[in-house]
Amino acid sequence: MFMISTIFHRKIQTKGQTMKDFSILTSSLENVMNKAERIDNALERIALLEEEVKLLREIAKGSWVSLEKAATEIGKSESAIRQIVKNPKKKMAKGKVWKQECKGASIYINLKEYRKAI
């Protein structure tokens, strides 16, 4: 009887060890998957940051940007910028600081010239 109980006890220990090993393996796989997800997220963030850097470089070169983008860059509302550039008492140079094809069309701002004029 003692012999059977010892063999049975050893089998339980082996199964317990197997379950423990399986648990360790499962947690290791989860860590690897989490790292892969983190890498994917980091790559997506890098791509977004590269696009923003490209946009900022365009702005820094003094290219024409839409009124919406200019407002974001300057930190004022679209309405405020529109009023500043179209103010009849203190007009800013149309075609140099701002441009608009016709009444009601989109307004574009040259940020470099805008900053000089302010």
C-alpha positions as CSV (number, residue, x, y, z in Angstrom):
1,M,0.0,0.0,0.0
2,F,2.8,2.4,0.8
3,M,4.4,1.8,-2.6
4,I,1.1,2.6,-4.4
5,S,0.7,5.8,-2.4
6,T,4.2,6.9,-3.2
7,I,3.8,6.3,-6.9
8,F,0.4,8.1,-6.9
9,H,2.0,11.0,-5.0
10,R,4.8,11.3,-7.5
11,K,2.3,11.3,-10.4
12,I,0.5,14.2,-8.7
13,Q,3.7,16.0,-8.2
14,T,4.5,15.5,-11.9
15,K,1.1,16.8,-13.0
16,G,1.5,19.7,-10.6
17,Q,4.9,20.5,-12.1
18,T,3.5,20.2,-15.6
19,M,0.7,22.6,-14.8
20,K,3.2,25.0,-13.2
21,D,5.4,24.8,-16.4
22,F,2.3,25.3,-18.6
23,S,1.3,28.4,-16.5
24,I,4.9,29.8,-16.9
25,L,4.8,29.1,-20.7
26,T,1.3,30.8,-21.0
27,S,2.5,33.9,-19.1
28,S,5.6,34.1,-21.3
29,L,3.5,33.9,-24.5
30,E,1.3,36.7,-23.1
31,N,4.3,38.8,-22.5
32,V,5.6,38.2,-26.0
33,M,2.2,39.1,-27.5
34,N,2.0,42.3,-25.3
35,K,5.5,43.3,-26.6
36,A,4.4,42.7,-30.2
37,E,1.3,44.9,-29.6
38,R,3.5,47.6,-28.1
39,I,5.8,47.5,-31.1
40,D,2.8,47.8,-33.4
41,N,1.5,50.7,-31.4
42,A,4.9,52.4,-31.4
43,L,5.2,52.0,-35.2
44,E,1.8,53.6,-35.7
45,R,2.7,56.5,-33.4
46,I,6.0,57.0,-35.3
47,A,4.1,57.2,-38.6
48,L,1.7,59.8,-37.1
49,L,4.6,61.8,-35.7
50,E,6.4,61.7,-39.1
51,E,3.3,63.2,-40.8
52,E,3.1,65.9,-38.2
53,V,6.7,66.8,-38.6
54,K,6.2,67.0,-42.4
55,L,3.3,69.4,-41.8
56,L,5.3,71.5,-39.4
57,R,8.2,71.7,-41.9
58,E,5.7,73.0,-44.5
59,I,4.5,75.6,-42.1
60,A,8.0,76.6,-41.2
61,K,8.9,77.2,-44.8
62,G,6.2,79.8,-45.0
63,S,4.0,78.0,-47.3
64,W,0.3,78.9,-47.6
65,V,-1.9,77.0,-45.2
66,S,-5.7,77.0,-44.8
67,L,-7.2,79.3,-42.3
68,E,-8.1,76.3,-40.1
69,K,-4.4,75.1,-39.9
70,A,-3.2,78.7,-39.4
71,A,-5.6,79.1,-36.5
72,T,-4.3,75.9,-34.9
73,E,-0.6,76.9,-35.4
74,I,-1.1,80.5,-34.2
75,G,-3.4,79.6,-31.3
76,K,-6.3,81.9,-32.2
77,S,-9.7,81.2,-33.6
78,E,-10.4,81.2,-37.3
79,S,-12.7,84.1,-36.8
80,A,-10.1,86.2,-35.0
81,I,-7.5,85.6,-37.8
82,R,-10.1,86.5,-40.4
83,Q,-10.9,89.7,-38.6
84,I,-7.2,90.6,-38.2
85,V,-6.3,90.1,-41.9
86,K,-9.4,91.7,-43.3
87,N,-9.6,94.6,-40.8
88,P,-10.4,97.7,-42.9
89,K,-8.5,100.1,-40.5
90,K,-5.3,98.0,-40.5
91,K,-5.2,96.0,-43.7
92,M,-2.7,93.2,-44.2
93,A,-1.3,92.8,-47.7
94,K,-3.7,90.6,-49.8
95,G,-1.6,88.2,-51.8
96,K,1.3,88.4,-49.5
97,V,-0.1,87.7,-46.0
98,W,-3.5,86.2,-47.0
99,K,-5.3,85.2,-50.2
100,Q,-8.8,84.3,-51.3
101,E,-9.9,83.5,-54.8
102,C,-13.3,85.1,-54.5
103,K,-15.8,86.1,-51.8
104,G,-16.9,83.0,-49.9
105,A,-13.9,80.9,-51.0
106,S,-11.4,79.5,-48.5
107,I,-8.8,81.9,-47.1
108,Y,-5.2,80.9,-47.0
109,I,-2.6,82.4,-44.7
110,N,1.2,82.7,-45.3
111,L,2.3,82.2,-41.7
112,K,5.8,83.7,-42.2
113,E,4.4,86.9,-43.6
114,Y,1.6,86.9,-41.1
115,R,4.1,86.8,-38.2
116,K,6.1,89.6,-39.7
117,A,3.0,91.8,-40.1
118,I,1.9,91.3,-36.5
